Amino acid sequence: MLDKQAYEEDGVAYFQDFYDARDHGQKHGKGYPARRVVSYGRGFAVQARPGGPYFGKNGELIDLMNK
């Protein structure tokens, strides 16, 4: 379930709080130890790996480069 403090745009979950984004990445990031929280004007998003896809609201991987 998407955190109350987060919203979704283009399938990617954005969080207003860094720690909420980090927790989302830890919850869904199994197998992706290089995950990272990236700050954007719309909030914080979680990448599965540098240069890689982002996590969606349910932990699915969203590849914005192939949209």
Secondary structure as UniProt FT lines:
FT   TURN            4..5
FT   STRAND          6..9
FT   TURN            10..11
FT   STRAND          12..15
FT   HELIX           18..28
FT   TURN            30..31
FT   TURN            33..34
FT   STRAND          36..40
FT   TURN            41..42
FT   STRAND          43..47
FT   TURN            50..51
FT   STRAND          54..55
FT   TURN            57..58
FT   STRAND          61..62
FT   HELIX           64..66
//
